[in-house]
Amino acid sequence: MRLLFLEDNHRLRTLTAKALGGASFAVDAFATVRDARDAFASQEYDCLILDLGLPDGDGMELLTLVRQGGSATPVLLLTARDDISSVVHGLNGGADDYLRKPFSNDELIARIRALLRRPGTVLQTVLQQGNIAFDPTERRATVGETVMDLSRREVAALETMMRRPGRVISKTALEETLYGYGEEVSSNAVEVLVHRLRKKLVGAGADCEIHTLRGIGYLFAERPA
């Protein structure tokens, strides 16, 4: 699950992005409206967290662009305590929720998950493949009754594969899902992560497996009976 986070305060942006990452979200964090706008044009996001006051404009600009383009992507606004008029303007302009600064990361994460559970949000449905179930909002995978112990990137990789059962996923596509915008990635990072995830699925008794197609990508499918 990928988030776009727009916040110009470097410390707040860094700490919040780290907390969101720890909650198994892939986060692309930006300090300017221009960079966030360019990212939104080239990448699909599951939720946007937008600060209202920025050096080169306002988060409302991106919100307007998103809604005028017909996107129903959930949007949560961040605002200073004395900026209620802007919040009202934002909610009337298509935002789904807001959070006042300063805020706790736990509350931010809870609000994001609540937005993703709302009716009409495609990510609310629990994914099922064989005896594996994955809850996108809770970021939890189970094999039968057993909850799997997965890292946030293993969670993201499993979700991506479970959304495309029986279809080949290229290494590049998987890499773009797992790592943030501009994040440095070693040449074998995806292979190592998939290897770990494959071992955990086997160890948990999953009746689905990850196939590596050399030079092509990965295929997630149920084992033949």
C-alpha positions in Angstrom: 0.0 0.0 0.0 1.6 3.2 -1.2 1.2 6.7 0.4 2.1 10.1 -0.8 3.1 12.4 2.0 3.5 16.1 1.4 5.1 18.1 4.3 7.8 20.8 4.1 9.1 20.5 7.6 12.1 18.3 7.2 12.1 16.7 10.7 8.4 16.1 10.8 8.5 14.7 7.2 11.4 12.3 8.1 10.0 11.1 11.4 6.5 10.6 10.1 7.6 8.8 7.0 9.6 6.5 9.2 6.6 5.8 11.4 4.4 5.1 8.4 7.0 2.8 6.9 7.1 0.9 10.2 3.4 0.4 9.8 4.1 -1.4 6.6 3.2 1.4 4.2 5.5 2.3 1.3 5.9 6.1 1.6 6.9 8.7 -1.0 7.6 11.9 1.0 7.9 15.3 -0.6 8.6 18.9 0.5 7.1 20.8 -2.4 3.8 20.8 -4.3 5.7 20.5 -7.6 7.5 17.3 -6.7 4.3 15.8 -5.2 2.3 16.7 -8.3 4.9 15.1 -10.6 4.9 11.9 -8.5 1.1 11.7 -8.5 1.1 12.0 -12.3 3.5 9.0 -12.7 2.6 6.7 -9.7 -0.6 5.3 -8.3 -1.2 6.0 -4.6 -3.7 4.5 -2.1 -3.9 7.6 0.1 -2.5 11.2 0.1 -1.5 13.0 3.3 -1.2 16.7 2.4 0.1 19.7 4.4 -1.7 22.9 3.5 1.0 25.5 3.8 4.1 24.9 1.6 7.0 26.9 0.2 5.8 26.8 -3.4 2.1 26.8 -2.9 -0.6 24.9 -1.0 -1.7 21.3 -0.6 -5.1 22.4 -1.8 -3.6 22.7 -5.3 -2.8 19.0 -5.4 -6.2 18.2 -3.9 -7.9 20.2 -6.6 -5.9 18.5 -9.3 -6.7 15.0 -7.9 -10.4 15.6 -7.7 -10.7 17.4 -11.0 -9.0 14.4 -12.6 -11.7 12.2 -11.3 -9.6 10.3 -8.7 -11.3 9.0 -5.6 -8.0 8.5 -3.8 -8.5 9.2 -0.1 -7.0 12.5 1.1 -6.1 13.5 4.6 -5.1 17.1 5.3 -2.6 18.2 7.9 -3.1 21.7 9.4 -2.1 24.0 12.2 -4.5 24.4 15.0 -5.6 27.9 14.0 -6.2 27.0 10.3 -9.8 25.8 10.6 -11.0 27.9 7.7 -8.6 26.2 5.4 -9.7 22.8 6.7 -13.3 23.7 5.9 -12.3 24.8 2.5 -10.4 21.5 2.0 -13.2 19.3 3.1 -15.6 21.1 0.8 -13.0 20.7 -1.9 -13.0 16.9 -1.7 -10.7 16.0 1.3 -11.9 13.0 3.3 -10.4 13.9 6.7 -8.0 16.2 8.5 -5.6 16.1 11.4 -4.3 19.0 13.5 -0.7 19.5 14.3 0.9 18.4 16.5 -0.4 14.9 16.1 0.6 11.4 17.2 1.8 9.0 14.6 -0.5 6.4 16.1 -3.5 8.6 15.4 -2.3 9.4 11.9 -1.9 5.7 11.1 -5.3 4.9 12.6 -7.0 7.6 10.5 -5.3 6.4 7.3 -6.5 2.8 8.0 -10.0 4.1 8.7 -10.1 6.0 5.4 -9.1 2.8 3.6 -11.9 0.9 5.2 -14.6 3.2 4.0 -17.2 1.9 1.6 -16.1 2.4 -2.0 -12.4 2.0 -1.2 -11.2 -1.0 -3.1 -8.5 -1.8 -0.6 -11.0 -2.8 2.1 -11.6 -6.3 0.7 -9.6 -9.1 2.4 -7.6 -10.9 -0.3 -7.7 -14.7 -0.4 -5.6 -17.1 -2.3 -5.6 -20.7 -1.3 -5.2 -20.9 2.5 -3.6 -17.4 2.6 -5.6 -14.4 3.6 -4.4 -10.8 3.6 -6.1 -7.8 5.2 -4.9 -4.7 3.3 -6.0 -2.2 6.0 -4.6 -4.1 9.0 -1.5 -5.1 6.9 -1.8 -8.7 8.2 -1.4 -12.0 6.5 -2.5 -15.3 7.8 -2.1 -18.9 6.6 -5.0 -20.8 8.0 -5.3 -19.5 11.6 -1.6 -18.6 11.8 -0.6 -14.9 11.6 2.6 -14.6 9.6 5.6 -12.6 11.0 6.5 -10.5 8.0 8.6 -7.3 7.5 6.8 -4.3 6.0 8.4 -4.9 2.6 7.5 -8.6 2.7 4.0 -7.5 3.5 4.0 -5.2 0.5 5.4 -7.9 -1.8 2.8 -10.4 -0.7 0.0 -7.9 -1.2 1.3 -7.1 -4.7 1.4 -10.7 -5.7 -2.0 -11.6 -4.2 -3.5 -8.8 -6.2 -2.1 -10.4 -9.4 -2.5 -14.2 -8.9 -1.4 -16.2 -11.9 0.1 -13.1 -13.6 3.8 -12.4 -14.1 5.1 -9.4 -12.1 8.3 -7.9 -13.4 11.2 -7.3 -11.0 11.0 -3.6 -11.9 7.3 -3.4 -11.1 7.8 -5.1 -7.8 10.8 -2.9 -6.9 8.7 0.3 -7.6 6.0 -1.0 -5.2 8.5 -1.9 -2.4 10.7 1.1 -2.3 10.1 4.8 -2.0 10.6 7.5 -4.6 14.4 8.1 -5.0 15.3 5.4 -2.5 18.6 3.6 -3.2 18.1 -0.1 -3.9 20.8 -2.7 -4.2 20.8 -4.8 -7.4 19.7 -8.0 -5.6 17.4 -6.5 -3.0 14.2 -7.8 -4.6 15.6 -11.3 -5.1 16.7 -11.5 -1.4 13.3 -10.3 -0.2 11.4 -12.7 -2.4 13.6 -15.5 -1.2 12.8 -14.7 2.4 9.1 -14.4 1.7 9.1 -17.7 -0.2 10.7 -19.5 2.8 8.2 -18.0 5.2 5.3 -19.1 3.1 6.6 -22.7 2.9 7.4 -22.7 6.6 3.8 -21.6 7.4 2.3 -24.4 5.3 0.9 -22.1 2.5 -0.6 -23.9 -0.4 0.5 -21.1 -2.8 4.1 -20.5 -3.9 6.2 -17.9 -5.6 7.8 -18.9 -8.9 10.9 -17.1 -10.2 10.9 -16.7 -14.0 14.5 -15.9 -14.9 14.9 -12.7 -16.7 11.1 -12.1 -16.6 9.8 -11.7 -13.1 7.7 -13.6 -10.5 4.5 -15.6 -10.6 2.3 -16.3 -7.5 0.0 -19.2 -7.8 -1.5 -22.1 -5.9 0.4 -25.4 -5.9 -1.1 -28.1 -8.2 -3.2 -30.6 -6.2 
